[in-house]
Amino acid sequence: MDRVGGTDATEGPFESLRTPATAADLLLVLAVPAALLAAATLPLSVRRSLVFEYADPTLYTATVSAFVHVGPGHLAVNLAGYALVVPVAYLLSVANGERRRFRVAFVSLLVACPPLLSYLNLAIVRTGGSAGFSGVLLALYGYLPLALATHAERQFDIGRRRTTAPLLFFVGLTLITLLTLGAVATYGVTVPYRGRTVAVGHVITATLVGLLAALALVLALYALSATGERGDWRERLRTAADRAGHFELAVVGLGLFLMLPLATFPVDPVVGGRVLNLYTHLLGYALGFIASYVLVVVESEWLGPP
C-alpha cells in the first residue's frame, strides 16, 4: 500500500474523527463560544466593569476581559474568526495524528494569553482599556503555521516542520507588518506626553520599514535553505494534489492563514467608533506561534515523536 510522508496515502484526513474522543474535543471547542455568548447576556454596566483599565489594572479584569465584549459587532467578528480558525487548526491536527498536541496548545493558550496580553498592554503608556477575545483568537491563529507545516511534511513530504513552521510564521509577520505600516502611514499615531499629545507616527513608520527589511532577509535565507531539500518539488506538488481531502484541507488552511490578517489588521483600524488594538493582535499571533513551536521542540527532544 502506498504511503506518503509516513502515512497511508489512501487514508482521508477525517478518518480519525470517527472516535469517541471527537465528541469530547467538540465540547472543548464549543465551550469558548458558549462562554462568550454567556458573557454577552450580562448587563452592559457589568460588562464595562470587567474591561481591563490601563490606569487601574487588576489580575481579575486582566483575565476575564478577554471573554467580554461591550458591543455585539465586536463579539460577532470574534465568533466568526473563531469559527474559521479553530476548526481548521483542529482538522489539520487530527489529520496529522496530533489531536493531543492541539488540546494542550488550545487549553494552554486560553489560560495563559488573557492575563499575559492584558499586562503586556501596559508597556504602551496610554489611557483607556481593552476587552474582547481578538488577542486570544490571534494566539490560536498563531498555531496555524505549525499545523500547516506538519501537514506538508507528513502528508506530502514537503519540507521539514521545524524549518517550514518558522518560515510560515515570518510570512504571516511580514504581511501583518505591511498592513500595520499602511495603517500607521495613513492615520498616524499619537501618545500623551507631559500633558500634551505627541505624534510618533514617523518613528513607528521607520521602525516598521526596518522590520520589513529584516523580515525580507529572513525569508530570503529560509528560501535559500529550502533549495537544499532533497527531491523534485514539482513532483511532490503533483503527488500532493492527488491526495484527495488532504490537499483541499491544506489549501483551505493556507488560504485562511493568508487572509485572516486582512480582517484583523485592517488599514483603517477604526471600526464602529472603536480603535482595534493591533498591538494586542500582533502579540497574540507571536505568543501563539512561539508557545506552540516550543512545545513541539521540547516534546521532540525530550519525549520523542507523538
Secondary structure, DSSP 8 states (H G I E B T S, - for coil): --EETTEETT--TTGGGSSHHHHHHHHHHHHHHHHHHHHHTS-HHHHHHTSEETTS--HHHHHHGGG--SSHHHHHHHHHHHHHHHHHHHHHHHHTT-HHHHHHHHHHHHHHHHHHHHHHGGGS--SSEE-SSHHHHHHHHTTHHHHHHHHHHHHH--S-HHHHHHHHHHHHHHHHHHHHHHHHHHH--EEEETTEEEE-HHHHHHHHHHHHHHHHHHHHHHHHHHTT-SS-HHHHHHHHHTSTTHHHHHHHHHHHHHHHHHHHS-SS-EETTEE--HHHHHHHHHHHHHHHHHHHHHIIIII---
